[in-house]
Amino acid sequence: MDMTVNFNDAWDRLWQPQIVDLATGQWVVLLVLVLGLVLPRPIWRITGMYSTLVHELGHVISALFTGRFVTGLRLGWDHSGEVVSRGRGKASIIISGIFGYPAPLLISAALLWATATGYAGRALGIYALFFVLALVFVRNWPAFVVCSASAVIALGVVFFAPSSAYIYLALLLGGFLFCSGLRDFIKLLAVHTWRRQDIEQSDAYLIARSTGTFATLWLLVIMLLGAIGIFLGFQSIVRLL
């Protein structure tokens, strides 16, 4: 009975518009929290796992939309990740490959837009659902731990927190993914320039190797998608402020 009541209450709260009206001090606290989750190396060793999971989910979702059969999602404690899928045609390889690095920035843009338009609760509900569904694809302990923790936190806020908390969590997640997405793009550029010994970590390189094309082409496509995410996210940030 209690779970039914909680579910009904949570459903009602999700559909209530949440207006963002934060004081300057609250914005400063959110900014400090976001930067504190991304910049310090010891913290990033933990929080970066979440960014890696979102990156890999970008591959999973795009692979499913192209008709590929996803057989597994694996993460490593060193921030490595792998999505294994089967399918035919170079187009599906390309599409499923290019949406990894842009995923944090695009999801950030979606969360920030939803928050700016009053739909933070609905966005978090959908966001939590994606992590629950992602559990179907996980194939090792790091992926299970990170995915489960992400789903539990999001669902915990949706079911048990007041609707005012939706705004703070959506802004925190959106800000974190925005900054971590920027950090990952710097890393991507690094492996294509001064850290070419790590080039095999690049999705652009992997796409080129699988399709017999040039890595630079797919790097530019990935950068363009990332730029779209940055532009849309920045627009929502300006609107929020």
Buried (B, 14 or more C-beta within 10 A) or exposed (E): EEEEEEEEEBEEBBEEEBEBEBEEEBEEEBEEBBEEBBEEEEEBEEBBBBBBBBBBBBBBBBBBEBBBEBEBBBBEEEBEBBBBBEBEEEEBBBBBBBBBBBBBBBBBBBBBBBBBBBBBBBBBBBBBBBBBBBBEBBBEEBBBBBBBBBBEBBBEBBBEBEBEBBBBBBBBBBBBBBBBBBBBBEBBBBBBEEEEEEBEBBBBBBBBEEBEBEBEBBBEBBBEBBEBBBEBBEBBBEEBE
